């Protein structure tokens, strides 16, 4: 699996430190969400984001990239690291068979 990390998640993050992750940051700060969507769809990348726009788009889209929407309160890096340690394997398992995983503090919902 290959991932595209949206600008609202940290670039320098232990979990994203492999060749399986590319970053919207690399395209500049003003890169629009729709362009990220289109690029991920074209290149079969899974978008990792905190942006609710993707949630609304996927509900309406007939064709979409896969998305992991982190619906989490603003957390520091330490809390985010702990969250990933607990949930990343399950998130990866779920996104293989679903269009979207909605990750909250207490649940992992799928769409």
C-alpha positions as CSV (number, residue, x, y, z in Angstrom):
1,X,0.0,0.0,0.0
2,X,1.1,3.5,-0.8
3,X,0.0,6.6,1.0
4,X,-0.3,10.3,0.3
5,X,-0.1,12.3,3.5
6,X,-2.1,15.5,3.5
7,X,-0.6,18.8,4.7
8,X,-2.5,18.7,8.0
9,X,-0.6,15.7,9.3
10,X,3.1,15.9,10.4
11,X,5.7,15.1,7.8
12,X,8.4,14.2,10.2
13,X,6.6,11.4,11.9
14,X,7.9,8.0,12.8
15,X,5.1,6.1,11.1
16,X,5.5,7.9,7.8
17,X,9.3,7.3,7.6
18,X,9.3,4.8,4.7
19,X,9.1,4.9,0.9
20,X,5.4,4.0,1.1
21,X,4.6,7.6,2.1
22,X,4.6,10.7,-0.1
23,X,3.6,14.1,1.1
24,X,1.4,16.9,-0.1
25,X,3.9,19.3,1.6
26,X,6.3,18.5,-1.2
27,X,4.0,20.3,-3.7
28,X,3.8,23.5,-1.7
29,X,1.4,25.0,0.9
30,X,-1.2,26.2,-1.6
31,X,-1.9,22.8,-3.3
32,X,-5.7,22.4,-3.4
33,X,-7.4,19.4,-1.8
34,X,-9.1,18.5,-5.2
35,X,-5.6,18.2,-6.8
36,X,-4.6,15.9,-4.0
37,X,-7.7,13.8,-4.5
38,X,-7.1,13.6,-8.3
39,X,-3.4,12.7,-7.9
40,X,-4.2,10.0,-5.3
41,X,-6.9,8.5,-7.6
42,X,-4.6,8.5,-10.6
43,X,-1.7,6.9,-8.8
44,X,-3.7,4.5,-6.5
45,X,-2.6,6.2,-3.3
46,X,-4.5,6.2,0.0
47,X,-5.0,9.7,1.3
48,X,-4.2,10.2,5.0
49,X,-5.9,13.4,6.3
50,X,-7.6,15.3,9.1
51,X,-9.6,17.3,6.5
52,X,-13.4,16.7,6.6
53,X,-13.7,17.8,3.0
54,X,-12.6,14.4,1.8
55,X,-15.3,12.7,3.9
56,X,-18.0,14.8,2.2
57,X,-16.5,14.2,-1.3
58,X,-16.3,10.5,-0.9
59,X,-20.0,10.2,0.0
60,X,-20.9,11.8,-3.3
61,X,-18.3,10.3,-5.5
62,X,-18.9,7.3,-7.7
63,X,-15.1,6.8,-8.1
64,X,-12.7,7.9,-5.4
65,X,-9.3,7.3,-3.9
66,X,-9.2,5.4,-0.6
67,X,-9.1,7.7,2.4
68,X,-8.1,7.4,6.0
69,X,-9.8,10.4,7.8
70,X,-8.3,11.0,11.2
71,X,-11.2,12.7,13.0
72,X,-9.2,13.4,16.1
73,X,-8.9,16.4,18.3
74,X,-5.7,18.4,17.8
75,X,-3.1,16.2,19.4
76,X,0.6,16.6,20.0
77,X,3.1,14.4,18.3
78,X,3.5,12.2,21.4
79,X,-0.3,11.5,21.5
80,X,-0.4,10.9,17.8
81,X,2.5,8.4,18.0
82,X,0.6,6.6,20.8
83,X,-2.6,6.5,18.7
84,X,-0.8,5.1,15.7
85,X,0.9,2.5,17.9
86,X,-2.5,1.2,19.0
87,X,-4.4,1.5,15.7
88,X,-2.2,1.6,12.6
89,X,-2.2,-2.1,11.8
90,X,-6.0,-2.3,12.1
91,X,-6.4,0.8,9.9
92,X,-4.3,-0.8,7.2
93,X,-6.3,-4.0,7.4
94,X,-9.6,-2.1,7.1
95,X,-8.6,0.2,4.2
96,X,-7.7,-2.8,2.1
97,X,-11.4,-3.7,1.8
98,X,-13.2,-0.3,2.3
99,X,-13.2,3.1,0.5
100,X,-12.7,5.0,3.8
101,X,-11.7,4.5,7.4
102,X,-12.8,7.1,9.8
103,X,-10.5,7.0,12.8
104,X,-11.6,8.6,16.0
105,X,-10.2,8.3,19.5
106,X,-12.6,5.5,20.4
107,X,-13.6,3.8,17.1
108,X,-12.5,2.9,13.6
109,X,-15.6,3.2,11.3
110,X,-15.6,2.2,7.6
111,X,-17.4,3.4,4.6
